Amino acid sequence: MLQTKINSTEYKKILENMPICCVDVVICHCNKILLVYRNNEPAKNEWWFPGGRVYKNERLEEAAVRKTSEEVGIKVQIIKMIGIYETMFDKGPFDDLKSGVHTINIYFLVKPTLENFKIKIDDTSSDYRWIDKIEENLHPYVKKVLKNLRFFV
């Protein structure tokens, strides 16, 4: 798969004119779900699911595995696709972005391939934690995904 990095000017123009296709992963282990604390817009300073943009010619499942490895440093097995959602944010990765960010997110439920593993977050997050219930202080979007998943029923 050829991966060409888009320069900032082109990416900003894309963000201002169309939605971005992303994958997000709900990592489950020992009846808990992993969340990361985001450093960057959109959703800066929120507990969120690992994930991000899909590359051209990259299969969705491949993107989910790649983003998990990049953002939290573990290898995962996909259990199933759990839904398609969208987000719209007023803020984005550029301070002067006029239109905000619109993403279409394909969600995957995944589990670590190894029983013993260590989370190693990248610079997109400052912390991580495992949750075992839907907490009130979570972003409404994160709560919606977890409620629809019915993992904590």
C-alpha positions, 0 to 999 in steps of 0.5 A: 500500500502506497502511503503519501503524507498530505502536506498541511496546506492540502490537508487543511483544504480537505478538512474545510471542504469534505468529511474525513474517513476514520477508524476508531477502535474499542479495545476490550480486555478483562471486561474493560475498555481502553480510553486515551486522553487526547492532546490534539484537536478535535476532542482535545482534553477528552477521554476518547477511543484510539483511531484516526484517518484511513489512508488511500487504498488501505482496508478499514481493518488494516487501518484499525490495526495500524492506528491501534499499534501507532497510538497505544503500541499493541497488536490487536485482533478484530472481533467485529465492526460495531458501527458507523458514526460521525462527528462534527467539531468546531475546532480542528488541528489548525487554529484558523480552520474555518469550517471545523472538522467532520469525520465519518468513523467506522468502529471496530471492537478489538482485543489484544493478541497477547495476554500480557502486553504493555500500553505505550501511548504516542504523542497524540495522547497524554494518558490512558485508562481502562474503564468498566462502566460508562462514566458521566464525565465522558464526552457524549459521543463516547457515551453514545458509542459505549451505550450502543455497543452494550458492553457494560449492560 
